[in-house]
Every structure is written in C-alpha cells, then in structure tokens.
Amino acid sequence: AVWHRAHVVVAPHGAALANIIFVQPGTLVVELGYYSAASPTRPYASTVEGLGMPWPAPYYWAAAASAEATLFASMAIGSYSGPMTANLEDVAALMANQIAPRLRRRP
C-alpha cells in the first residue's frame, strides 16, 4: 500500500525494488545503484552523465515501464553484500533537475 500511494520512491538497488509493480502510473522512482569498480579518479559514476549501468537493473527498468512509472538511477560506491555510499551531490542534482520539475507539472 505504501508503494501505491507514493509519488516518488528513492531506494537502493535490491529485491525491494520489485515493488515497483505496485506503484501508480506516473510515479517517479530513483534507484541507488552501485558501481563496485570505482576508481580514485572517478569514485562515483552517474547514468545522468551517460556512464552506463554496470549493475543488473534492466528488470527494474522493465517493471517501471510496465507500471507506467519513470525510473532514474544514481550510482554509488559499494557492493551487493556490503555497505553502499551514495553520491549526495548526484542525488540532489537528480532530484532538482529531473524529479522536482516533473512533480511541479502534475495536476
């Protein structure tokens, strides 16, 4: 019921994102994916910057599309079985540049 009432969902990559199938059409979903091969010169990567998706998320994109939701992604450092550190600047930019304008256009 929580996912169905949400206008925006921000969640780390993982099985809980399968709940995308319960969102209402138009819900905005931000997946915090992880890039475990980060380098000291590029500690974070962002799909917003066009650096791709080096974690297995295509099924979440498909689930979002079938629920008529929009899925965005922000890359973090970490691993599936360990802690993850999000790039807060990237998340804030994603929220300001992609999420907020879409929320303002809603009736």
TIMI-2910 file (N, C-alpha, C, CB; in pm, 1 decimal, decimal comma, always signed):
<rs>
+----------+----------+----------+----------+----------+----------+----------+----------+----------+----------+----------+----------+------+
!      n_x !      n_y !      n_z !     ca_x !     ca_y !     ca_z !      c_x !      c_y !      c_z !     cb_x !     cb_y !     cb_z ! resn !
+----------+----------+----------+----------+----------+----------+----------+----------+----------+----------+----------+----------+------+
!    +81,2 !   -119,2 !     +0,0 !     +0,0 !     +0,0 !     +0,0 !    +86,2 !   +126,6 !     +0,0 !    -92,7 !     -0,8 !   +119,8 !  Ala !
!   +202,1 !   +120,5 !    +65,7 !   +290,3 !   +237,8 !    +70,9 !   +340,5 !   +271,2 !    -69,1 !   +409,9 !   +213,0 !   +166,8 !  Val !
!   +383,8 !   +172,7 !   -142,8 !   +435,1 !   +197,9 !   -277,4 !   +324,3 !   +253,6 !   -366,4 !   +493,5 !    +68,5 !   -338,5 !  Trp !
!   +203,4 !   +207,0 !   -351,4 !    +92,4 !   +251,3 !   -435,3 !    +57,5 !   +398,3 !   -410,2 !    -30,2 !   +163,7 !   -410,4 !  His !
!    +78,4 !   +446,4 !   -288,6 !    +46,3 !   +585,5 !   -254,8 !   +160,4 !   +682,3 !   -285,7 !    +10,6 !   +595,5 !   -108,3 !  Arg !
!   +279,5 !   +631,9 !   -311,6 !   +396,5 !   +718,2 !   -328,9 !   +394,5 !   +792,1 !   -462,5 !   +523,9 !   +636,0 !   -317,9 !  Ala !
!   +440,1 !   +916,0 !   -460,4 !   +462,3 !   +992,0 !   -583,4 !   +607,1 !   +978,1 !   -626,8 !   +425,7 !  +1140,8 !   -563,8 !  His !
!   +697,2 !   +963,7 !   -527,7 !   +840,7 !   +946,6 !   -552,3 !   +891,4 !   +837,1 !   -459,6 !   +919,8 !  +1081,0 !   -529,9 !  Val !
!   +972,3 !   +747,2 !   -513,5 !  +1036,2 !   +642,6 !   -434,5 !  +1186,7 !   +653,4 !   -458,0 !   +981,8 !   +499,1 !   -472,7 !  Val !
!  +1264,3 !   +657,7 !   -350,8 !  +1410,6 !   +654,5 !   -359,0 !  +1454,4 !   +531,1 !   -281,9 !  +1477,3 !   +787,3 !   -301,0 !  Val !
!  +1521,4 !   +438,1 !   -350,0 !  +1556,0 !   +311,8 !   -286,0 !  +1688,6 !   +258,8 !   -339,2 !  +1445,1 !   +208,4 !   -307,7 !  Ala !
!  +1762,3 !   +186,5 !   -254,8 !  +1885,4 !   +124,0 !   -303,4 !  +1852,6 !     +4,5 !   -392,4 !  +1974,4 !    +79,8 !   -185,1 !  Pro !
!  +1946,5 !    -28,4 !   -478,3 !  +1931,3 !   -146,8 !   -562,6 !  +1909,8 !   -267,9 !   -472,9 !  +2055,7 !   -167,1 !   -654,9 !  His !
!  +1813,6 !   -349,0 !   -506,5 !  +1786,7 !   -469,8 !   -430,1 !  +1647,5 !   -521,5 !   -458,1 !  +1804,0 !   -444,0 !   -281,6 !  Gly !
!  +1616,2 !   -633,8 !   -396,8 !  +1489,6 !   -702,5 !   -422,8 !  +1367,3 !   -618,3 !   -390,6 !  +1483,8 !   -829,3 !   -343,9 !  Ala !
!  +1378,1 !   -526,7 !   -296,0 !  +1261,5 !   -444,0 !   -260,1 !  +1211,8 !   -361,9 !   -378,1 !  +1296,2 !   -350,8 !   -144,0 !  Ala !
!  +1299,0 !   -333,2 !   -473,7 !  +1255,6 !   -256,6 !   -590,9 !  +1157,3 !   -333,6 !   -678,7 !  +1375,8 !   -216,3 !   -673,4 !  Leu !
!  +1142,0 !   -461,3 !   -654,0 !  +1039,7 !   -537,2 !   -727,0 !   +900,9 !   -481,3 !   -696,7 !  +1046,3 !   -687,7 !   -690,2 !  Ala !
!   +887,7 !   -408,7 !   -586,8 !   +759,5 !   -346,0 !   -552,9 !   +720,6 !   -235,3 !   -650,0 !   +765,2 !   -290,0 !   -412,6 !  Asn !
!   +806,2 !   -204,3 !   -744,3 !   +771,8 !   -106,9 !   -848,4 !   +641,2 !   -146,5 !   -917,0 !   +885,8 !    -95,8 !   -952,6 !  Ile !
!   +615,4 !   -274,3 !   -923,6 !   +493,1 !   -319,1 !   -992,6 !   +366,3 !   -269,3 !   -924,0 !   +490,0 !   -471,3 !  -1000,1 !  Ile !
!   +376,5 !   -220,8 !   -799,6 !   +259,0 !   -173,7 !   -726,5 !   +239,8 !    -22,9 !   -731,8 !   +268,4 !   -216,5 !   -584,2 !  Phe !
!   +329,2 !    +50,6 !   -795,4 !   +316,8 !   +196,6 !   -796,3 !   +208,5 !   +240,0 !   -894,9 !   +451,9 !   +262,6 !   -832,4 !  Val !
!   +160,2 !   +361,0 !   -875,6 !    +62,2 !   +417,6 !   -967,1 !   +132,8 !   +469,1 !  -1092,0 !    -17,9 !   +530,8 !   -898,9 !  Gln !
!    +63,6 !   +476,8 !  -1204,1 !   +122,9 !   +536,6 !  -1323,5 !   +171,0 !   +678,4 !  -1291,5 !    +20,8 !   +538,4 !  -1441,0 !  Pro !
!   +288,0 !   +710,8 !  -1341,6 !   +343,8 !   +843,5 !  -1320,2 !   +435,9 !   +854,4 !  -1199,9 !   +234,0 !   +940,7 !  -1305,5 !  Gly !
!   +446,5 !   +748,4 !  -1120,4 !   +536,7 !   +751,6 !  -1004,9 !   +680,6 !   +764,5 !  -1053,2 !   +519,8 !   +624,4 !   -917,3 !  Thr !
!   +758,8 !   +841,5 !   -980,9 !   +899,8 !   +863,2 !  -1013,4 !   +983,8 !   +780,8 !   -917,1 !   +937,8 !  +1015,2 !  -1005,6 !  Leu !
!  +1068,9 !   +695,4 !   -970,3 !  +1149,6 !   +604,5 !   -889,0 !  +1297,4 !   +634,7 !   -912,7 !  +1117,2 !   +455,3 !   -922,4 !  Val !
!  +1371,7 !   +651,0 !   -803,1 !  +1516,8 !   +672,3 !   -810,5 !  +1583,8 !   +550,2 !   -749,5 !  +1560,8 !   +805,0 !   -736,1 !  Val !
!  +1657,8 !   +478,8 !   -831,4 !  +1732,2 !   +362,6 !   -783,5 !  +1875,3 !   +404,2 !   -754,6 !  +1728,3 !   +246,7 !   -886,9 !  Glu !
!  +1922,5 !   +374,3 !   -634,8 !  +2061,6 !   +398,5 !   -599,5 !  +2137,8 !   +270,3 !   -629,4 !  +2077,2 !   +441,7 !   -448,6 !  Leu !
!  +2199,2 !   +267,0 !   -745,8 !  +2275,5 !   +150,1 !   -787,0 !  +2417,2 !   +160,8 !   -735,8 !  +2274,5 !   +134,6 !   -939,4 !  Gly !
!  +2492,2 !    +55,0 !   -749,9 !  +2630,0 !    +58,4 !   -702,6 !  +2725,8 !    +26,9 !   -816,0 !  +2649,9 !    -40,1 !   -587,3 !  Tyr !
!  +2837,8 !    +88,0 !   -807,8 !  +2944,9 !    +66,7 !   -905,0 !  +3064,1 !    +19,5 !   -825,7 !  +2977,8 !   +197,1 !   -988,4 !  Tyr !
!  +3086,3 !   -108,4 !   -821,9 !  +3189,6 !   -164,5 !   -735,3 !  +3329,8 !   -152,9 !   -792,1 !  +3159,7 !   -307,6 !   -708,2 !  Ser !
!  +3343,0 !   -109,7 !   -915,4 !  +3475,4 !    -96,5 !   -976,0 !  +3516,7 !    +50,0 !   -985,0 !  +3477,2 !   -160,6 !  -1115,5 !  Ala !
!  +3476,7 !   +128,9 !   -885,4 !  +3510,2 !   +271,6 !   -886,5 !  +3660,8 !   +290,9 !   -878,4 !  +3440,9 !   +344,8 !   -770,0 !  Ala !
!  +3706,5 !   +398,7 !   -937,7 !  +3848,6 !   +430,1 !   -933,9 !  +3869,3 !   +557,9 !   -853,4 !  +3906,2 !   +445,0 !  -1077,2 !  Ser !
!  +3991,3 !   +581,7 !   -805,8 !  +4015,7 !   +704,7 !   -730,3 !  +3988,4 !   +831,0 !   -811,5 !  +4158,1 !   +706,7 !   -681,1 !  Pro !
!  +4003,5 !   +823,7 !   -944,0 !  +3979,9 !   +941,7 !  -1025,9 !  +3832,7 !   +961,1 !  -1058,6 !  +4059,3 !   +932,5 !  -1153,2 !  Thr !
!  +3753,0 !   +855,7 !  -1055,2 !  +3608,4 !   +863,0 !  -1078,5 !  +3539,9 !   +781,5 !   -969,8 !  +3569,8 !   +810,3 !  -1222,0 !  Arg !
!  +3539,5 !   +829,7 !   -845,4 !  +3483,0 !   +748,4 !   -738,3 !  +3333,6 !   +724,5 !   -753,4 !  +3509,5 !   +813,5 !   -606,3 !  Pro !
!  +3263,9 !   +813,4 !   -822,1 !  +3121,0 !   +795,1 !   -845,8 !  +3095,8 !   +802,5 !   -995,5 !  +3036,3 !   +901,9 !   -769,5 !  Tyr !
!  +2993,1 !   +736,0 !  -1038,0 !  +2951,5 !   +744,2 !  -1177,5 !  +2801,3 !   +765,2 !  -1177,6 !  +2992,0 !   +615,5 !  -1258,7 !  Ala !
!  +2752,1 !   +829,5 !  -1279,3 !  +2609,1 !   +857,5 !  -1283,9 !  +2553,0 !   +823,7 !  -1420,5 !  +2581,3 !  +1004,0 !  -1249,9 !  Ser !
!  +2437,6 !   +759,9 !  -1421,7 !  +2374,3 !   +734,1 !  -1550,1 !  +2331,0 !   +865,9 !  -1612,9 !  +2253,7 !   +638,9 !  -1533,9 !  Thr !
!  +2312,3 !   +968,8 !  -1529,5 !  +2278,7 !  +1101,0 !  -1582,0 !  +2392,8 !  +1151,0 !  -1670,3 !  +2250,8 !  +1201,3 !  -1466,4 !  Val !
!  +2516,4 !  +1115,9 !  -1634,2 !  +2633,8 !  +1154,2 !  -1712,5 !  +2656,7 !  +1059,7 !  -1829,3 !  +2757,3 !  +1157,7 !  -1624,1 !  Glu !
!  +2572,1 !   +961,7 !  -1846,0 !  +2584,0 !   +869,2 !  -1958,2 !  +2691,4 !   +764,4 !  -1940,1 !  +2611,1 !   +944,8 !  -2082,4 !  Gly !
!  +2723,8 !   +728,1 !  -1816,6 !  +2830,6 !   +632,0 !  -1793,1 !  +2781,2 !   +488,5 !  -1786,9 !  +2901,7 !   +665,6 !  -1666,1 !  Leu !
!  +2654,5 !   +467,7 !  -1815,0 !  +2603,5 !   +331,8 !  -1822,5 !  +2555,3 !   +277,4 !  -1689,6 !  +2708,1 !   +242,5 !  -1876,6 !  Gly !
!  +2515,4 !   +151,9 !  -1690,8 !  +2462,2 !    +85,0 !  -1573,2 !  +2538,0 !    -43,8 !  -1549,3 !  +2312,1 !    +57,2 !  -1588,9 !  Met !
!  +2645,7 !    -40,4 !  -1470,5 !  +2724,6 !   -161,8 !  -1452,0 !  +2670,1 !   -256,2 !  -1345,3 !  +2864,1 !   -124,7 !  -1417,2 !  Pro !
!  +2543,2 !   -247,3 !  -1312,2 !  +2482,7 !   -343,3 !  -1220,0 !  +2358,1 !   -396,9 !  -1286,8 !  +2449,5 !   -278,3 !  -1080,6 !  Trp !
!  +2308,9 !   -511,9 !  -1247,7 !  +2199,0 !   -578,0 !  -1320,0 !  +2061,3 !   -520,6 !  -1288,0 !  +2199,1 !   -725,0 !  -1288,5 !  Pro !
!  +2027,2 !   -407,6 !  -1348,1 !  +1898,9 !   -343,7 !  -1319,6 !  +1798,3 !   -344,4 !  -1434,1 !  +1922,8 !   -204,7 !  -1279,4 !  Ala !
!  +1826,3 !   -403,5 !  -1548,4 !  +1729,1 !   -394,1 !  -1658,4 !  +1589,7 !   -442,0 !  -1621,3 !  +1777,8 !   -473,4 !  -1775,7 !  Pro !
!  +1579,1 !   -536,9 !  -1532,1 !  +1445,5 !   -584,4 !  -1493,7 !  +1369,1 !   -477,9 !  -1417,2 !  +1456,0 !   -711,6 !  -1409,2 !  Tyr !
!  +1437,4 !   -388,2 !  -1343,5 !  +1366,8 !   -279,5 !  -1275,5 !  +1319,4 !   -175,5 !  -1376,8 !  +1457,9 !   -213,5 !  -1169,5 !  Tyr !
!  +1398,6 !   -152,0 !  -1481,0 !  +1354,2 !    -60,5 !  -1586,6 !  +1229,3 !   -118,3 !  -1652,8 !  +1467,4 !    -36,9 !  -1692,4 !  Trp !
!  +1228,1 !   -249,5 !  -1677,3 !  +1111,8 !   -313,8 !  -1740,2 !   +990,3 !   -308,2 !  -1648,0 !  +1144,0 !   -460,4 !  -1776,4 !  Ala !
!  +1010,9 !   -332,4 !  -1518,8 !   +899,3 !   -326,4 !  -1423,2 !   +842,1 !   -185,5 !  -1416,4 !   +945,0 !   -371,7 !  -1282,9 !  Ala !
!   +929,9 !    -84,8 !  -1415,5 !   +883,7 !    +54,2 !  -1411,5 !   +802,3 !    +86,4 !  -1536,4 !  +1003,5 !   +151,3 !  -1398,9 !  Ala !
!   +852,0 !    +42,8 !  -1650,5 !   +780,4 !    +69,3 !  -1775,9 !   +642,9 !     +2,6 !  -1774,8 !   +862,6 !    +19,5 !  -1896,9 !  Ala !
!   +634,1 !   -119,8 !  -1724,0 !   +504,7 !   -189,1 !  -1722,1 !   +407,3 !   -123,8 !  -1624,8 !   +524,0 !   -336,1 !  -1684,9 !  Ser !
!   +460,1 !    -54,3 !  -1522,4 !   +373,7 !    +15,7 !  -1426,2 !   +352,1 !   +161,8 !  -1466,1 !   +434,4 !     +8,7 !  -1285,1 !  Ala !
!   +402,7 !   +200,3 !  -1582,4 !   +395,0 !   +338,7 !  -1631,1 !   +459,4 !   +435,8 !  -1532,5 !   +248,7 !   +378,7 !  -1655,7 !  Glu !
!   +568,3 !   +390,0 !  -1470,6 !   +647,9 !   +473,6 !  -1380,5 !   +775,6 !   +512,5 !  -1454,4 !   +680,4 !   +398,7 !  -1245,3 !  Ala !
!   +844,8 !   +612,1 !  -1403,0 !   +970,4 !   +654,5 !  -1462,6 !  +1082,5 !   +622,5 !  -1364,6 !   +968,0 !   +806,5 !  -1498,3 !  Thr !
!  +1181,9 !   +547,3 !  -1410,7 !  +1293,4 !   +506,3 !  -1325,9 !  +1417,5 !   +586,4 !  -1359,8 !  +1321,2 !   +356,2 !  -1341,2 !  Leu !
!  +1478,7 !   +644,0 !  -1257,8 !  +1605,9 !   +715,1 !  -1271,0 !  +1708,5 !   +638,2 !  -1189,5 !  +1594,8 !   +865,4 !  -1223,2 !  Phe !
!  +1835,7 !   +661,4 !  -1215,4 !  +1939,0 !   +591,2 !  -1139,8 !  +2051,5 !   +686,1 !  -1102,3 !  +1994,0 !   +473,0 !  -1220,3 !  Ala !
!  +2107,1 !   +662,9 !   -986,3 !  +2225,8 !   +733,5 !   -940,5 !  +2323,4 !   +627,0 !   -893,7 !  +2192,8 !   +837,4 !   -825,9 !  Ser !
!  +2447,1 !   +640,8 !   -931,2 !  +2547,1 !   +540,2 !   -898,1 !  +2613,4 !   +571,9 !   -764,7 !  +2652,2 !   +530,9 !  -1008,7 !  Met !
!  +2642,2 !   +467,9 !   -688,9 !  +2708,6 !   +479,2 !   -559,8 !  +2828,4 !   +385,0 !   -558,4 !  +2610,6 !   +446,9 !   -442,9 !  Ala !
!  +2908,6 !   +396,4 !   -456,4 !  +3019,5 !   +303,8 !   -436,8 !  +2974,0 !   +199,1 !   -337,0 !  +3149,0 !   +377,5 !   -387,4 !  Ile !
!  +3003,8 !    +74,0 !   -365,5 !  +2967,6 !    -30,8 !   -272,1 !  +2952,2 !   -163,2 !   -341,9 !  +2840,7 !     +4,3 !   -199,9 !  Gly !
!  +2882,4 !   -252,3 !   -276,0 !  +2861,5 !   -384,7 !   -333,1 !  +2726,2 !   -437,9 !   -287,6 !  +2975,7 !   -481,6 !   -292,1 !  Ser !
!  +2685,2 !   -545,2 !   -351,4 !  +2556,1 !   -604,6 !   -319,3 !  +2552,3 !   -654,6 !   -175,4 !  +2525,3 !   -718,9 !   -415,1 !  Tyr !
!  +2664,2 !   -706,7 !   -127,5 !  +2665,4 !   -767,3 !     +6,1 !  +2727,8 !   -677,8 !   +113,4 !  +2739,9 !   -898,0 !     +1,3 !  Ser !
!  +2758,2 !   -553,7 !    +78,6 !  +2820,5 !   -465,7 !   +176,3 !  +2757,5 !   -328,1 !   +174,9 !  +2969,1 !   -454,6 !   +150,1 !  Gly !
!  +2815,7 !   -235,9 !   +249,5 !  +2760,3 !   -101,0 !   +254,4 !  +2773,7 !    -28,7 !   +120,9 !  +2828,6 !    -20,7 !   +363,4 !  Pro !
!  +2689,9 !    +69,7 !   +103,0 !  +2690,1 !   +149,1 !    -18,8 !  +2694,8 !   +296,5 !    +21,6 !  +2564,2 !   +118,0 !   -107,9 !  Met !
!  +2776,7 !   +375,2 !    -47,7 !  +2787,0 !   +517,9 !    -20,8 !  +2737,5 !   +593,5 !   -143,2 !  +2933,2 !   +558,5 !    +15,1 !  Thr !
!  +2626,0 !   +662,7 !   -127,8 !  +2566,7 !   +737,5 !   -238,8 !  +2640,0 !   +869,5 !   -258,1 !  +2416,4 !   +762,7 !   -213,9 !  Ala !
!  +2641,8 !   +916,0 !   -379,9 !  +2695,2 !  +1047,8 !   -412,9 !  +2580,3 !  +1146,4 !   -393,1 !  +2753,5 !  +1053,4 !   -561,2 !  Asn !
!  +2580,4 !  +1214,4 !   -279,4 !  +2468,1 !  +1301,6 !   -245,9 !  +2453,9 !  +1418,7 !   -342,6 !  +2483,9 !  +1353,9 !   -105,4 !  Leu !
!  +2564,8 !  +1465,6 !   -398,8 !  +2555,9 !  +1573,1 !   -498,2 !  +2480,9 !  +1524,2 !   -621,5 !  +2696,9 !  +1623,5 !   -537,6 !  Glu !
!  +2508,4 !  +1402,4 !   -663,5 !  +2440,0 !  +1346,6 !   -780,0 !  +2291,7 !  +1324,6 !   -750,4 !  +2505,9 !  +1214,2 !   -822,8 !  Asp !
!  +2261,0 !  +1272,6 !   -632,2 !  +2120,7 !  +1250,6 !   -594,5 !  +2047,0 !  +1383,9 !   -587,3 !  +2111,0 !  +1176,4 !   -458,6 !  Val !
!  +2110,2 !  +1485,1 !   -526,8 !  +2046,7 !  +1617,0 !   -516,4 !  +2023,3 !  +1676,8 !   -655,0 !  +2133,5 !  +1712,2 !   -431,3 !  Ala !
!  +2121,3 !  +1662,8 !   -744,1 !  +2105,3 !  +1714,6 !   -880,9 !  +1994,3 !  +1640,4 !   -953,5 !  +2237,3 !  +1702,5 !   -959,7 !  Ala !
!  +1987,4 !  +1511,5 !   -935,7 !  +1881,4 !  +1431,6 !   -997,6 !  +1744,4 !  +1475,9 !   -946,7 !  +1903,0 !  +1281,5 !   -969,1 !  Leu !
!  +1734,8 !  +1498,1 !   -816,7 !  +1607,2 !  +1542,3 !   -758,8 !  +1570,6 !  +1682,1 !   -810,1 !  +1614,9 !  +1542,3 !   -603,6 !  Met !
!  +1668,3 !  +1772,7 !   -815,0 !  +1640,4 !  +1910,6 !   -857,2 !  +1613,0 !  +1921,5 !  -1006,4 !  +1756,5 !  +2000,5 !   -820,7 !  Ala !
!  +1687,1 !  +1846,5 !  -1087,6 !  +1679,1 !  +1862,9 !  -1232,8 !  +1580,0 !  +1769,1 !  -1301,4 !  +1814,1 !  +1842,2 !  -1292,0 !  Asn !
!  +1552,0 !  +1655,2 !  -1241,9 !  +1464,7 !  +1557,3 !  -1306,1 !  +1334,1 !  +1535,1 !  -1230,4 !  +1537,3 !  +1426,3 !  -1320,2 !  Gln !
!  +1342,9 !  +1518,0 !  -1100,0 !  +1224,3 !  +1482,8 !  -1021,8 !  +1135,9 !  +1604,7 !   -994,2 !  +1266,1 !  +1418,0 !   -889,9 !  Ile !
!  +1193,6 !  +1710,6 !   -936,7 !  +1114,7 !  +1829,1 !   -898,8 !  +1037,4 !  +1889,2 !  -1016,6 !  +1206,2 !  +1935,0 !   -839,3 !  Ala !
!  +1099,5 !  +1907,5 !  -1133,7 !  +1021,0 !  +1963,9 !  -1245,0 !   +901,0 !  +1877,2 !  -1283,0 !  +1110,1 !  +1982,4 !  -1366,7 !  Pro !
!   +917,1 !  +1746,7 !  -1276,6 !   +804,9 !  +1658,2 !  -1310,1 !   +694,3 !  +1666,7 !  -1204,6 !   +853,8 !  +1512,7 !  -1323,6 !  Arg !
!   +734,0 !  +1681,1 !  -1079,1 !   +632,4 !  +1695,3 !   -973,7 !   +557,1 !  +1827,1 !   -987,5 !   +697,6 !  +1686,6 !   -834,5 !  Leu !
!   +626,6 !  +1932,6 !  -1026,7 !   +560,5 !  +2063,5 !  -1043,9 !   +460,4 !  +2062,1 !  -1159,1 !   +665,0 !  +2172,8 !  -1068,2 !  Arg !
!   +482,1 !  +1977,5 !  -1259,3 !   +391,4 !  +1970,2 !  -1374,8 !   +267,5 !  +1887,7 !  -1347,0 !   +463,6 !  +1912,6 !  -1493,7 !  Arg !
!   +263,3 !  +1820,1 !  -1234,1 !   +145,9 !  +1737,0 !  -1203,7 !    +25,5 !  +1823,6 !  -1171,8 !   +175,1 !  +1642,4 !  -1086,0 !  Arg !
!    -93,7 !  +1773,6 !  -1207,1 !   -216,1 !  +1849,1 !  -1175,8 !   -242,8 !  +1855,5 !  -1026,6 !   -335,8 !  +1786,9 !  -1245,9 !  Pro !
+----------+----------+----------+----------+----------+----------+----------+----------+----------+----------+----------+----------+------+
</rs>
